[in-house]
Structures are given as structure tokens and as C-alpha cells.
Amino acid sequence: STKSCPWKGPMQYEDKTGKLMMLPSDIVLTKDPAFAKVVKVYAKDEEAFFTDFGAAFGKLLALGVPTGGAAAADVGFMGKLKGMLGM
């Protein structure tokens, strides 16, 4: 949020300056031990991130993803992400 326009959307975190925002899902990536390892790799090697992201996104475009409540209940965001990363 900013002082002139308070945030009224989904929960998010901000740094003290209000210029950097992170969602709860972003925070989880650093707290989950398996994801933290991957975050560290990508933090050190941006090209590896873009290569892996491109491959995963390409799969989504080529194969599609299930939509709707049943699909989300089956796997959830973290399960889908782990699957795409081969974890």
C-alpha cells in the first residue's frame, strides 16, 4: 500500500519504503527448504531461471493446465510448481 492509496486487495507484504511488494506465495518460496534451494540457485544464475522458466512455460502453452476449483483442489499451486520443476 501507499500512504495516498491504501491497498484493498489480497494480502501482501511490503518493505519499509513501500516500494517492494511480496505476496505470501513469494515468502513461502524462501521458507520451504526444497524451494529455498531452488531460489538460491536462481538468485545466483538468472540465465538458469530464464531457461527453466521458458521450458516450464512452454509446457503450459503446449499442454494446457486444468482450470476450476477441482483442478486447484487436486494439486494446488505449490504441487504444480514442484511438478514443473521436477521436484
C-alpha positions in Angstrom: 0.0 0.0 0.0 1.0 3.6 -0.3 0.0 6.4 2.1 -2.1 8.1 -0.6 -3.9 4.9 -1.7 -4.2 2.0 0.8 -4.2 -1.5 -0.6 -7.5 -3.3 -0.5 -6.6 -6.4 -2.5 -5.2 -9.8 -1.5 -2.7 -10.0 1.5 0.8 -8.8 0.6 4.0 -7.7 2.3 6.0 -4.6 1.7 9.4 -3.3 2.7 9.7 -0.3 4.9 9.9 2.1 1.8 6.6 0.7 0.4 8.4 0.2 -3.0 9.0 -3.6 -2.8 6.0 -5.9 -2.6 5.9 -9.6 -2.0 2.9 -12.0 -1.9 2.5 -14.8 0.6 3.5 -17.2 -2.1 6.7 -15.3 -2.7 7.6 -15.6 1.0 6.9 -19.4 1.0 9.5 -19.8 -1.7 12.2 -18.7 0.8 10.7 -20.6 3.8 10.2 -24.1 2.3 13.5 -26.0 2.4 13.1 -27.6 -1.1 12.1 -24.3 -2.7 14.8 -22.3 -0.8 17.5 -24.4 -2.6 16.0 -23.5 -6.0 15.6 -19.8 -5.1 19.3 -19.7 -4.2 20.3 -21.3 -7.5 18.2 -18.8 -9.5 19.4 -15.8 -7.4 22.9 -16.7 -8.4 22.2 -17.6 -12.0 19.5 -15.5 -13.7 20.1 -17.3 -17.0 19.3 -20.6 -15.4 16.0 -19.2 -14.2 15.0 -17.9 -17.6 16.0 -21.2 -19.2 13.9 -23.3 -16.8 11.0 -20.8 -16.8 10.9 -20.9 -20.5 10.8 -24.7 -20.6 8.0 -24.8 -17.9 6.0 -22.1 -19.6 6.4 -23.8 -22.9 4.9 -26.9 -21.4 1.9 -24.9 -20.1 1.3 -23.4 -23.5 1.7 -26.7 -25.3 -0.2 -29.0 -22.9 -2.5 -26.6 -21.1 -3.4 -26.7 -17.5 -6.6 -27.8 -15.8 -8.8 -24.9 -14.6 -11.5 -24.5 -12.0 -11.9 -25.4 -8.3 -11.5 -29.2 -8.8 -8.1 -28.7 -10.5 -6.8 -26.4 -7.8 -8.0 -28.8 -5.1 -6.3 -31.8 -6.7 -2.7 -30.4 -6.7 -2.6 -26.7 -5.6 -0.2 -24.1 -6.7 2.8 -25.5 -4.8 2.3 -29.0 -6.2 2.0 -27.8 -9.7 5.2 -25.7 -9.3 7.1 -28.6 -7.8 5.9 -30.8 -10.7 7.1 -28.3 -13.3 10.5 -28.0 -11.6 10.8 -31.8 -11.3 10.8 -31.7 -7.5 
